[in-house]
Amino acid sequence: MSTSPLTFRLARPDEGPAVAAFLDAHWGEKHPLVHLPDFFDFYYRPFGPDGPLQFAFAEQDGAPVAIVGYIRANALETPDIWVSIWCAVKGHNGSGLELMAALPGLTNARVMACNNIRPRTMAFYTFLGYTAERLPHYYRLADKASYAVARVVRRDILPAGGSAVLRLLPDEDALRKCGYTPDPARRPYKDLWYLARRYFHYPRQRYDVWAVEECGAVQALLATRCIPVNGTCVLRIVDYTGVPEAFSRLGAAVSRLMADCGAEYADCYCWGIPAQTMAEAGFCARTEDDLNIIPNYLTPPLCENTEYYFFTSEPAAFTMFKADGDQDRPNIRVE
């Protein structure tokens, strides 16, 4: 093994084929985010074909030994980023870790996080100074005699009230005119550029975006998907950005959404909103050893609970939701 020093650099805009070739050689299978052009462009070329290609390389003796892709939460020169694809040549895992450590400097990132890390790596990220935790899973059951998707052993339905109103934003123009101003103090800071791209221009999947209104003012934005499955529906809350406390007053509005789409339950993976706030909105916390099964995989349905884990470089004022990073995407296998 070479003892030459590692060098780190950002990918050039024309290195898409080099990224694909490296991952094909070392990932183990064709990665859909690289081999499906619409996904590749959406995640890693957000400013078009002549803009930055959001990958970085670790090189030794002029050859790549590790690669990492990243996703922006905003269009600032000091962005908040999520780590996405991360891969190293066999026997060079240390190179990959050094590349990860170099990534904030290469990208000028304020905050770096990653959604869906392996649980066995959590101790390592903690050792490096990151906050690494389980992503809590919350759910609210509809009042039904039986359930076609969830397996319910303990039928807990919390009271849900609140004065917040949800107003559907049908397109990007409505989003930009609704009166919502993202708070730069939140981490990650999701600006209107990101929110419009993620929820109105996402390939292969449709979202509903709602303005959370109280006393005529927009306090937050909520992103949802209503997923048909087994003759019923599941309401999935995939993102919430705005005043965390306002979520506690969403219970009645979410219950109306559930009724409107015939959902047997609503669920939400999130960190950064206290469990008590979620409970006030009518959401129960699913524990790791829970008797209830609230499936995550729905197309096709898989009757098991799924755990997610994450890390962040800055836990203060930080939230993590299901759709952050490269998650909440269709399950597509590339042959």
RAPE-V201132 format. One record per helix or strand. SS is the DSSP state (~ for helix, > for strand). FROM is the first residue (numbers start at 1). TO is the last residue. If there is no record, write none. Layout:
{{SS FROM TO} {SS FROM TO}}
This chain:
{{> 7 10} {~ 16 26} {~ 32 35} {~ 37 44} {> 55 60} {> 63 72} {> 80 88} {~ 93 107} {> 111 115} {~ 119 127} {> 131 135} {> 137 141} {> 151 151} {> 165 169} {~ 172 177} {> 187 187} {~ 192 200} {> 208 214} {> 217 229} {> 232 242} {~ 244 249} {~ 251 261} {> 263 271} {~ 275 280} {> 284 286} {> 293 293} {> 298 298} {> 301 301} {> 308 312} {> 318 318} {> 320 321}}
